[in-house]
Amino acid sequence: MRPLRAFPLPINVGTDICQISRIHRILEGPRAARFVDRILGPHERAAAASRLLPLTRSGGSRDGELWKTAAFIAGRFAAKEAAIKAHSHRRLTFHDIIIERRGRDEERLGSGPPVARIRGEPGDGCDSSAMISISHDGDYATAVCIGHDPSVTAEPAPKK
């Protein structure tokens, strides 16, 4: 068998899928706030406060506000899991990753595509970003992340 050449670019791809109805059941239960705190960091909870309001109300129809909240959290859960997989060279937790939207003016929580902000390693002094795509269809939220792996060096093109 011929030798296998390593992928030539220092990037990794991660993907995840999350069942919205599973998140919905958790949000209907007594540990909803604890679950949300585990998934979303303080900045994300503050930014999504209006989306999280249904957690303080009752009601669980699939068309209701709690379902929309479950879909939002399922998307964030899938995005963070995808980011963890794309950054396998690090030991990331949910709170090391912030999913934020960037607009044209680069403001957080803009209306642009989502971006994963990856907390820098101790002593690094700088966070990094990773591309994220989140999609919802029926009972599922899915996400893909493309992240940089600094431990991989690009190989030079083979000589002809």
C-alpha positions as CSV (number, residue, x, y, z in Angstrom):
1,M,0.0,0.0,0.0
2,R,1.3,3.5,-0.8
3,P,2.2,5.9,1.9
4,L,-0.6,8.3,3.0
5,R,0.3,12.0,2.7
6,A,-1.1,14.2,5.5
7,F,-3.8,16.7,4.7
8,P,-1.9,19.8,3.5
9,L,-3.7,22.5,5.4
10,P,-3.7,23.2,9.2
11,I,-7.5,23.0,9.5
12,N,-9.9,20.6,11.2
13,V,-13.6,20.1,10.6
14,G,-16.1,19.2,13.4
15,T,-19.8,18.5,13.1
16,D,-22.6,17.7,15.5
17,I,-26.4,17.1,15.5
18,C,-28.8,17.7,18.4
19,Q,-32.4,16.6,18.7
20,I,-34.5,19.7,19.6
21,S,-37.2,17.6,21.4
22,R,-34.6,16.3,23.8
23,I,-33.5,19.8,24.7
24,H,-37.2,20.8,24.9
25,R,-37.8,18.0,27.5
26,I,-34.9,19.2,29.6
27,L,-36.1,22.8,29.4
28,E,-39.6,21.7,30.7
29,G,-38.0,20.1,33.7
30,P,-36.7,21.4,37.1
31,R,-33.0,21.5,35.9
32,A,-33.6,23.8,32.9
33,A,-31.6,26.8,34.3
34,R,-28.7,24.5,35.4
35,F,-28.6,23.0,31.9
36,V,-28.6,26.4,30.2
37,D,-25.9,27.6,32.5
38,R,-23.8,24.6,31.5
39,I,-24.2,25.2,27.8
40,L,-24.2,29.0,27.6
41,G,-21.6,31.3,29.2
42,P,-22.6,34.5,31.0
43,H,-22.0,36.7,27.9
44,E,-24.2,34.4,25.8
45,R,-27.0,34.2,28.4
46,A,-27.0,38.0,28.7
47,A,-27.1,38.4,24.9
48,A,-29.9,35.8,24.5
49,A,-31.9,37.0,27.6
50,S,-35.1,37.6,25.5
51,R,-34.8,34.2,23.9
52,L,-34.5,32.6,27.4
53,L,-37.6,34.3,28.8
54,P,-39.8,31.3,27.9
55,L,-37.9,29.3,30.5
56,T,-39.7,31.3,33.2
57,R,-43.1,30.5,31.7
58,S,-45.1,27.3,31.3
59,G,-46.2,25.8,28.1
60,G,-44.6,23.3,25.8
61,S,-46.3,23.2,22.5
62,R,-44.1,22.5,19.5
63,D,-45.1,25.9,18.0
64,G,-44.6,27.8,21.3
65,E,-41.9,30.0,22.5
66,L,-40.3,27.2,24.6
67,W,-39.8,25.2,21.4
68,K,-38.1,28.2,19.8
69,T,-35.9,28.5,22.8
70,A,-35.1,24.8,22.6
71,A,-34.2,25.1,18.9
72,F,-31.9,28.0,19.7
73,I,-30.1,26.2,22.5
74,A,-29.9,23.0,20.4
75,G,-28.2,25.0,17.7
76,R,-25.7,26.4,20.2
77,F,-25.1,23.0,21.7
78,A,-24.4,21.5,18.3
79,A,-22.1,24.4,17.4
80,K,-20.1,24.1,20.6
81,E,-19.7,20.3,20.1
82,A,-18.6,20.9,16.5
83,A,-16.1,23.5,17.7
84,I,-14.7,21.1,20.3
85,K,-14.3,18.4,17.6
86,A,-12.6,20.8,15.2
87,H,-10.2,21.8,18.0
88,S,-9.2,18.4,19.1
89,H,-5.7,19.6,19.9
90,R,-7.2,21.5,22.8
91,R,-9.2,20.4,25.8
92,L,-12.1,22.8,25.3
93,T,-15.3,23.1,27.4
94,F,-18.6,24.8,26.5
95,H,-17.5,27.9,28.4
96,D,-14.3,28.1,26.4
97,I,-16.4,28.7,23.3
98,I,-18.7,31.7,22.7
99,I,-21.0,31.5,19.7
100,E,-21.7,35.1,18.5
101,R,-23.0,36.8,15.4
102,R,-20.8,39.2,13.5
103,G,-22.3,41.9,11.3
104,R,-20.6,44.0,8.7
105,D,-19.5,46.4,11.4
106,E,-18.0,43.5,13.4
107,E,-20.3,44.2,16.4
108,R,-21.0,41.2,18.5
109,L,-24.6,39.9,18.2
110,G,-24.9,41.4,14.7
111,S,-27.1,39.8,12.1
112,G,-24.2,38.2,10.2
113,P,-23.2,34.6,10.2
114,P,-22.3,32.9,13.5
115,V,-18.6,32.7,14.6
116,A,-17.1,30.7,17.4
117,R,-14.8,32.7,19.7
118,I,-12.3,30.2,21.1
119,R,-10.8,31.3,24.4
120,G,-7.0,31.6,24.0
121,E,-4.7,29.3,26.0
122,P,-3.3,30.6,29.2
123,G,-0.5,33.1,28.5
124,D,-1.7,33.5,24.9
125,G,-3.5,36.8,25.5
126,C,-5.7,36.4,22.4
127,D,-8.8,34.6,21.5
128,S,-9.2,32.9,18.1
129,S,-12.2,32.5,15.8
130,A,-13.6,29.6,13.9
131,M,-16.2,29.5,11.1
132,I,-19.5,28.0,12.2
133,S,-22.6,27.0,10.3
134,I,-25.8,26.2,12.2
135,S,-28.9,24.7,10.5
136,H,-32.3,23.6,11.8
137,D,-34.7,21.1,10.1
138,G,-37.7,19.6,11.8
139,D,-36.6,18.1,15.1
140,Y,-32.9,18.6,14.6
141,A,-30.2,21.3,14.8
142,T,-26.9,20.6,13.2
143,A,-23.6,22.5,13.1
144,V,-20.3,22.4,11.3
145,C,-17.1,24.1,12.5
146,I,-13.9,24.8,10.6
147,G,-11.0,25.5,13.0
148,H,-7.3,26.2,12.8
149,D,-4.9,23.6,14.2
150,P,-1.5,25.3,14.8
151,S,0.1,22.0,15.5
152,V,-0.2,21.0,11.8
153,T,2.2,22.6,9.4
154,A,1.4,22.8,5.7
155,E,3.4,20.5,3.6
156,P,5.1,21.9,0.5
157,A,3.7,21.0,-2.8
158,P,5.4,17.9,-4.4
159,K,8.1,18.7,-7.0
160,K,7.3,17.7,-10.5
